Amino acid sequence: MADTTDTTDTAVTTGAPLWRPHGRDRGSTRNVRVRTSAVIVVLVALAVLLVPPLVQLDQQAVDLSAKLLPPSWAHPFGTDDVGRDLLLRCVYGLRVSLLVGLVAALVATVLGTAVGALAGALGGWTDRCVMRVVDALSSIPHLLLGIFIVAMFRPGVWPVVVSVALTHWLSTARIVRAEVLSLRSRPHVDAAVSGGASRWRVAVRHLVPGVLPQAGLAAVLMVPHAMWHESALSFLGLGLPAHQASLGNLVQAARGSLLAGDWWPTLFPGLLLIVPTLAIAGLAGAWRERLDPRRRSELSL
C-alpha cells in the first residue's frame, strides 16, 4: 500500500498522466484491421482466379453416395445434398457474386457520376429537375425496385447486373453533385470562368477530375451492397438460375439441410458472403479516412 500511495503521489506532484493515452493503440488497431482486410481481399482474389483452372473437377458433378458429408480433409467445406463439393461450389459462387458486384458498381458509378456532375455543373432548373427525379427514385426501396426490374427478364447474370446498377447509382449522384457544388466555389474555378472558359471546359478540366476520388470511393463502397443485393435476389429465386452456383442460391438450397441439422451447407456460403464484403468495406473505410481525416473518430470505434 505504501508503494502504491507513493507512486500516486509522485504522479500527481509531477503532473504525469495516470492513464496512458489510447491514440496510438487505436491507430495500431486500425492498421491491423486494414491489413487484415487487405489480406482477405487478396486471398479471395487469388481463390476466384486460381481455384477454377487449377482444380480439374466439375462443380456440378453429382455423387449421391457422398451427399451431406461433414467437413473433412477430402471436402474441407463438406458436401451438399447431392454430393457436390461445397468448397468448389462456394468459390464459383463467390466468383459470380464478385463479378456482379464489380460490374454493377462500375456501371452505377459511371451513371451516378455523369448525372451528379451534370446537375451540379449546370445548376438552375436542370439541377432541380434531376434531383427531384433522384429523390423520387430514392423513395422506393432498392430491393423492391430491383425485383421489379429483374422480373422483366429471364434469370441470369446480366439482368441482375442491370437491376443492381439501376438501383444503386442514386447515392453516387448525390455525392458527386455535392462535391461539384463545393468545387464550383473554389478560386481556380472562378478564375477559369472569369477568363472566359466555357462550362464544358470548366467541367472537364476542373470539376470532373475533382470528383473522381469520391466517385472511386463510392464505387468501392458499392461493391459489398451489390453483392448482398445479388444474393438477396438469388435467394428469392429472382436472380441467377437455381442450377448456377451463387452464394444466394447456395444459401437458399441449404435451408432444408439446416432444418435437418446439417449446418455446413448454410454456414460456409454465408461466411464467404459476409467476410469478403466486410473486408472490402474495411478498405473503403480506410480510403474514406484518408480523403477526409475528420472521419477518423467514426472509423476507430
VENQUI-V454062 format. One record per pair of residues at least 12 apart in sequence whose C-alpha atoms are under 10 Angstrom apart, sorted by sequence separation. I is the first residue (numbers start at 1). J is the second residue. D is the distance in Angstrom with one decimal. If there is no record, write none. Layout:
I|J|D  I|J|D
This chain:
66|78|9.4  67|79|5.9  68|80|5.0  69|81|8.7  75|87|7.1  76|88|9.8  77|89|9.6  115|127|9.5  118|130|8.8  119|131|7.5  150|162|7.9  151|163|9.5  190|202|9.5  234|246|7.6  235|247|8.4  236|248|8.3  237|249|7.8  253|265|8.4  254|266|5.5  66|79|7.1  67|80|5.8  68|81|5.2  75|88|9.3  77|90|8.8  146|159|9.8  147|160|9.3  149|162|8.1  150|163|5.8  189|202|7.1  192|205|9.7  234|247|8.1  235|248|4.7  236|249|8.6  252|265|9.7  253|266|8.5  254|267|9.3  285|298|9.7  286|299|8.0  66|80|8.6  67|81|5.0  68|82|7.3  69|83|7.6  71|85|9.9  116|130|8.5  146|160|8.2  149|163|5.7  150|164|9.0  188|202|10.0  189|203|9.3  192|206|8.9  234|248|5.0  235|249|5.5  251|265|7.2  252|266|8.3  285|299|6.9  66|81|8.7  67|82|5.0  68|83|6.3  69|84|9.6  71|86|9.2  115|130|7.7  116|131|8.6  146|161|10.0  148|163|8.5  149|164|9.1  231|246|7.4  232|247|9.3  233|248|7.5  234|249|5.5  235|250|8.2  237|252|8.4  250|265|7.4  251|266|5.3  254|269|9.5  63|79|9.4  64|80|9.6  66|82|7.5  67|83|3.7  68|84|8.7  69|85|9.2  71|87|9.6  115|131|9.2  146|162|8.9  147|163|7.8  189|205|9.5  230|246|8.8  231|247|6.1  232|248|6.2  233|249|9.1  234|250|9.0  235|251|7.0  236|252|7.8  250|266|7.4  251|267|8.3  63|80|9.7  64|81|7.9  65|82|8.3  66|83|4.7  67|84|7.2  68|85|9.5  69|86|9.9  146|163|5.1  147|164|9.7  149|166|8.6  189|206|6.9  230|247|8.8  231|248|4.0  232|249|9.1  234|251|9.2  235|252|5.1  251|268|9.0  282|299|9.2  62|80|9.5  63|81|9.4  64|82|5.2  65|83|6.9  66|84|7.9  67|85|9.1  68|86|9.6  116|134|9.8  145|163|8.0  146|164|6.5  149|167|9.2  184|202|9.3  188|206|8.4  189|207|8.3  230|248|7.3  231|249|7.3  234|252|7.9  235|253|8.5  250|268|9.4  251|269|6.3  62|81|9.3  63|82|6.1  64|83|5.2  66|85|9.2  115|134|9.5  145|164|9.3  146|165|9.2  184|203|9.4  228|247|9.4  229|248|9.4  230|249|9.9  231|250|9.4  232|251|9.9  247|266|9.7  250|269|6.5  251|270|6.9  62|82|5.7  63|83|4.5  64|84|8.6  143|163|9.3  146|166|7.9  186|206|10.0  227|247|9.1  228|248|8.5  231|251|8.8  232|252|9.5  249|269|9.3  250|270|8.8  61|82|8.8  62|83|5.6  63|84|6.5  142|163|9.4  143|164|8.9  145|166|8.9  146|167|6.5  227|248|9.4  231|252|9.4  247|268|9.4  248|269|8.0  60|82|9.6  61|83|8.0  62|84|5.6  63|85|9.3  142|164|8.4  145|167|6.9  146|168|9.6  184|206|8.9  247|269|5.6  248|270|8.5  251|273|10.0  60|83|9.5  61|84|6.1  62|85|9.1  144|167|9.6  180|203|8.9  183|206|8.1  184|207|7.4  246|269|8.8  247|270|7.3  60|84|6.6  61|85|8.5  142|166|9.3  143|167|8.2  183|207|6.4  247|271|9.6  59|84|6.6  60|85|8.7  142|167|5.7  182|207|9.5  183|208|9.6  247|272|7.8  248|273|8.7  58|84|8.8  59|85|6.8  141|167|8.8  142|168|7.6  180|206|9.5  181|207|9.1  247|273|6.7  58|85|9.2  59|86|8.5  140|167|9.3  180|207|6.0  183|210|7.4  246|273|9.9  57|85|9.3  59|87|9.2  60|88|9.5  179|207|8.6  180|208|7.8  182|210|9.9  183|211|8.6  59|88|6.0  60|89|8.1  137|166|10.0  138|167|8.5  179|208|9.6  58|88|8.7  59|89|5.8  137|167|8.3  138|168|9.3  180|210|7.8  57|88|8.4  58|89|9.4  59|90|9.5  138|169|9.9  176|207|9.7  179|210|8.0  180|211|6.9  59|91|9.6  138|170|6.8  176|208|9.0  179|211|6.3  55|88|8.4  59|92|8.0  137|170|7.8  138|171|8.4  178|211|9.5  179|212|9.9  176|210|9.5  177|211|8.9  134|169|9.3  135|170|8.4  176|211|6.2  179|214|8.1  51|87|10.0  52|88|7.8  134|170|6.1  175|211|8.9  176|212|8.6  179|215|9.8  51|88|7.9  52|89|10.0  133|170|9.6  134|171|8.8  176|213|10.0  176|214|7.2  52|91|7.9  131|170|9.5  134|173|8.1  135|174|9.6  175|214|7.5  176|215|6.8  231|270|10.0  48|88|9.9  51|91|7.5  52|92|7.5  134|174|8.2  175|215|7.9  47|88|10.0  51|92|8.9  48|90|9.7  49|91|9.5  131|173|8.8  172|214|8.7  173|215|9.0  176|218|9.4  231|273|8.4  48|91|6.0  49|92|9.9  52|95|9.5  130|173|9.7  131|174|8.1  172|215|6.9  175|218|8.3  47|91|6.9  48|92|7.0  172|216|9.8  47|92|9.4  48|93|9.2  172|217|9.6  173|218|9.8  228|273|7.7  48|94|7.1  49|95|8.2  131|177|9.2  172|218|6.2  227|273|7.8  228|274|8.7  44|91|8.8  47|94|9.2  48|95|5.4  171|218|8.3  172|219|8.1  227|274|9.7  47|95|8.7  48|96|9.1  45|94|9.8  169|218|9.5  224|273|8.9  227|276|10.0  228|277|8.5  44|94|8.5  45|95|8.8  48|98|8.9  127|177|8.9  169|219|9.5  172|222|9.1  224|274|8.9  227|277|7.7  44|95|9.0  168|219|9.9  171|222|9.6  226|277|9.8  224|276|8.3  225|277|8.2  45|98|9.3  108|161|9.6  112|165|9.6  116|169|9.6  120|173|9.5  169|222|9.1  224|277|4.8  44|98|9.7  104|158|9.2  107|161|8.7  108|162|9.1  111|165|8.5  112|166|9.5  115|169|9.0  116|170|8.8  119|173|8.7  120|174|9.4  123|177|9.7  168|222|7.6  223|277|7.7  224|278|7.5  103|158|9.5  107|162|8.5  110|165|9.8  111|166|8.7  114|169|9.9  115|170|9.0  116|171|9.5  118|173|9.4  119|174|9.5  224|279|9.2  104|160|8.5  105|161|8.8  108|164|8.0  109|165|8.3  112|168|8.4  113|169|8.2  116|172|7.4  117|173|7.6  120|176|7.9  121|177|8.1  221|277|9.4  224|280|7.0  225|281|9.5  100|157|7.0  104|161|5.1  107|164|9.3  108|165|4.6  111|168|9.6  112|169|4.6  113|170|9.5  115|172|8.9  116|173|4.1  117|174|9.4  119|176|9.2  120|177|4.8  165|222|9.6  168|225|8.5  223|280|7.8  224|281|6.9  99|157|8.8  100|158|8.0  103|161|6.9  104|162|6.9  107|165|5.9  108|166|6.6  111|169|6.3  112|170|6.1  113|171|9.8  114|172|9.5  115|173|5.9  116|174|6.1  117|175|9.6  118|176|9.4  119|177|6.4  120|178|7.2  123|181|8.7  164|222|9.9  168|226|7.9  222|280|9.6  223|281|8.5  100|159|9.9  101|160|9.7  102|161|9.2  103|162|9.3  104|163|8.4  105|164|8.1  106|165|8.1  107|166|8.5  108|167|8.0  109|168|8.3  110|169|8.2  111|170|8.8  112|171|7.5  113|172|6.4  114|173|7.6  115|174|8.9  116|175|7.4  117|176|6.1  118|177|7.9  119|178|9.7  120|179|8.2  121|180|6.6  167|226|9.5  221|280|7.5  222|281|8.9  97|157|9.3  100|160|7.3  101|161|7.7  104|164|5.9  105|165|6.4  108|168|6.0  109|169|6.0  112|172|4.9  113|173|5.6  116|176|5.1  117|177|5.6  120|180|5.4  121|181|7.4  220|280|7.3  221|281|6.0  96|157|8.0  100|161|5.6  103|164|9.5  104|165|4.7  105|166|10.0  107|168|9.4  108|169|4.4  109|170|9.1  111|172|8.4  112|173|4.2  113|174|8.8  115|176|8.4  116|177|4.3  117|178|9.0  119|180|8.8  120|181|5.6  164|225|8.9  165|226|8.0  168|229|9.9  220|281|7.6  221|282|9.2  99|161|8.9  100|162|9.4  103|165|8.3  104|166|8.5  107|169|8.2  108|170|8.2  109|171|9.3  110|172|8.9  111|173|7.9  112|174|7.9  113|175|8.5  114|176|8.6  115|177|8.1  116|178|8.0  117|179|8.6  118|180|9.1  119|181|9.3  120|182|9.2  121|183|9.6  164|226|6.1  167|229|9.8  221|283|9.0  222|284|9.6  101|164|8.3  104|167|9.7  105|168|7.8  106|169|9.6  108|171|9.5  109|172|6.3  110|173|9.4  112|175|8.8  113|176|5.9  114|177|9.5  116|179|9.0  117|180|6.3  120|183|9.5  121|184|7.8  163|226|9.7  164|227|9.0  220|283|8.6  221|284|6.0  100|164|8.4  101|165|9.1  104|168|8.4  105|169|8.3  108|172|7.8  109|173|8.2  112|176|7.6  113|177|8.1  116|180|7.9  117|181|9.0  120|184|8.5  164|228|9.9  220|284|6.1  221|285|8.3  100|165|9.5  104|169|9.4  108|173|9.3  112|177|9.2  116|181|9.9  161|226|8.5  164|229|6.8  219|284|9.3  220|285|9.6  160|226|9.5  163|229|9.2  164|230|7.3  217|283|9.8  218|284|8.6  109|176|9.8  163|230|8.9  217|284|6.5  220|287|9.5  221|288|9.6  161|229|9.9  216|284|9.6  217|285|8.8  160|229|8.8  161|230|8.1  164|233|9.8  160|230|6.5  163|233|9.7  217|287|7.1  218|288|9.4  160|231|9.9  216|287|9.7  217|288|6.9  157|230|9.2  160|233|8.0  214|287|9.8  160|234|9.0  213|287|9.4  214|288|8.4  217|291|9.2  213|288|9.4  163|239|9.6  122|199|7.8  214|291|8.2  121|199|7.5  122|200|9.5  156|234|9.7  160|238|8.6  161|239|9.6  213|291|8.0  121|200|8.7  155|234|9.0  159|238|9.7  160|239|6.0  159|239|7.8  160|240|7.5  121|202|8.7  122|203|9.4  158|239|9.6  159|240|8.8  121|203|6.6  155|237|8.5  156|238|8.9  157|239|7.4  158|240|9.2  120|203|9.6  146|229|8.4  150|233|8.6  155|238|6.4  156|239|6.4  157|240|6.0  146|230|9.4  154|238|8.7  155|239|5.5  156|240|4.7  157|241|8.8  118|203|8.7  147|232|9.8  153|238|9.5  154|239|8.8  155|240|5.2  156|241|6.2  117|203|8.0  121|207|7.8  143|229|7.2  147|233|7.2  153|239|9.8  154|240|9.0  155|241|5.5  156|242|9.9  117|204|10.0  120|207|9.3  121|208|9.5  142|229|8.6  143|230|9.7  146|233|8.1  151|238|6.8  154|241|8.8  155|242|8.9  157|244|9.8  150|238|6.9  151|239|8.8  156|244|9.1  143|232|8.2  147|236|9.3  150|239|7.3  117|207|7.7  118|208|9.8  143|233|8.0  148|238|9.9  117|208|7.0  147|238|7.2  146|238|9.6  147|239|8.8  146|239|9.9  114|208|9.1  117|211|8.4  113|208|8.6  116|211|9.9  113|211|8.3  113|212|8.5  113|214|9.5  113|215|6.6  112|215|8.5  113|216|9.8  110|215|8.3  113|218|9.7  109|215|6.5  110|216|9.7  112|218|9.7  109|216|7.8  112|219|10.0  109|217|9.6  106|215|9.9  109|218|7.1  110|219|8.9  106|216|9.1  108|218|9.5  109|219|5.6  105|216|9.9  108|219|7.8  109|220|9.4  106|218|9.7  107|219|9.1  105|218|8.5  106|219|6.3  109|222|8.5  105|219|5.4  106|220|8.9  108|222|8.6  104|219|9.2  105|220|7.5  103|219|10.0  105|221|8.5  106|222|8.8  102|219|8.4  105|222|5.5  106|223|8.7  101|219|9.8  102|220|8.4  104|222|8.5  105|223|5.6  108|226|9.9  101|220|9.6  104|223|7.8  105|224|9.1  102|222|8.5  103|223|8.7  105|225|8.8  101|222|7.7  102|223|5.8  104|225|10.0  105|226|6.8  101|223|4.8  102|224|9.0  104|226|6.7  105|227|9.5  100|223|8.6  101|224|6.9  103|226|9.2  104|227|9.1  99|223|9.6  101|225|7.7  102|226|7.9  98|223|7.9  101|226|4.7  102|227|8.5  97|223|9.6  98|224|8.8  100|226|7.1  101|227|4.9  104|230|9.9  97|224|9.6  99|226|9.9  100|227|6.8  101|228|8.5  98|226|8.8  99|227|8.8  101|229|8.7  97|226|8.4  98|227|6.6  100|229|9.6  101|230|7.8  97|227|5.5  100|230|7.3  96|227|9.2  97|228|8.5  100|231|9.9  97|229|9.6  98|230|9.7  94|227|9.1  97|230|6.9  96|230|9.5  97|231|7.4  93|231|9.8  96|240|9.4  96|244|9.2  97|245|9.4  98|246|9.8  96|245|7.6  97|246|6.4  95|245|9.0  96|246|6.0  97|247|6.9  93|244|8.1  94|245|8.4  95|246|8.0  96|247|8.3  97|248|8.7  92|244|9.0  93|245|4.7  94|246|6.5  95|247|9.2  92|245|6.0  93|246|3.6  94|247|6.2  91|245|8.8  92|246|6.9  93|247|5.0  94|248|9.7  89|244|9.3  90|245|7.4  91|246|8.9  92|247|8.6  93|248|8.2  89|245|6.1  90|246|7.4  91|247|9.0  93|249|8.3  88|245|9.5  89|246|8.0  90|247|6.7  93|250|7.8  89|247|8.8  90|250|7.7  89|250|8.2  86|250|9.0  80|250|9.1  81|253|8.8  80|253|8.9  81|254|8.0  80|254|7.7  81|256|9.2  90|265|9.6  94|269|8.3  98|273|9.7  81|257|7.3  93|269|8.2  97|273|8.5  80|257|8.3  86|264|8.7  87|265|9.9  90|268|7.5  91|269|9.0  94|272|7.0  98|276|9.6  86|265|7.1  90|269|5.9  93|272|9.0  94|273|7.3  98|277|9.5  89|269|8.8  90|270|9.5  93|273|9.3  81|262|9.7  87|268|8.2  90|271|9.8  91|272|8.4  80|262|9.4  86|268|8.1  87|269|8.9  90|272|7.3  94|276|9.2  60|243|8.3  86|269|8.4  90|273|9.4  60|244|8.7  80|264|8.5  81|265|8.5  59|244|9.8  60|245|8.7  78|263|10.0  79|264|8.3  80|265|6.0  59|245|8.5  78|264|6.7  79|265|7.3  80|266|9.6  77|264|6.8  78|265|7.5  77|265|7.8  68|257|8.2  77|267|9.2  78|268|9.3  77|268|6.8  70|262|8.0  77|269|9.4  69|262|9.0  70|263|8.8  71|264|7.5  68|262|7.4  70|264|7.0  71|265|9.9  68|263|9.8  69|264|9.2  70|265|9.1  68|264|8.7  69|265|9.8  68|265|8.2  44|272|9.0  44|275|9.9  45|276|9.8  44|276|7.1  43|276|9.4  41|275|9.4  42|276|9.8  40|275|8.1  41|276|6.4  40|276|6.6  41|277|8.9  40|277|9.8  41|278|9.7  37|275|9.0  38|276|9.9  40|278|9.6  41|279|6.5  37|276|8.1  40|279|6.5  41|280|6.8  37|277|9.5  39|279|8.7  40|280|8.7  37|278|7.8  38|279|7.0  37|279|4.3  38|280|8.0  41|283|9.1  36|279|7.7  37|280|6.8  35|279|9.6  37|281|8.5  38|282|8.6  34|279|8.2  37|282|6.1  38|283|6.9  33|279|8.7  34|280|9.7  36|282|9.1  37|283|6.3  34|281|9.9  35|282|9.5  36|283|9.4  37|284|9.8  34|282|6.4  35|283|8.7  33|282|7.3  34|283|6.0  33|283|8.7  34|284|9.4  34|285|8.8  30|282|9.6  34|286|6.9  33|286|9.3  34|287|9.9  31|286|9.1  30|286|8.5  30|296|9.7  33|300|10.0  27|296|9.7  30|299|8.2  30|300|6.6  26|297|9.7  29|300|8.2  30|301|9.5  26|299|10.0  27|300|7.9  26|300|6.5  26|301|8.7  23|300|9.8
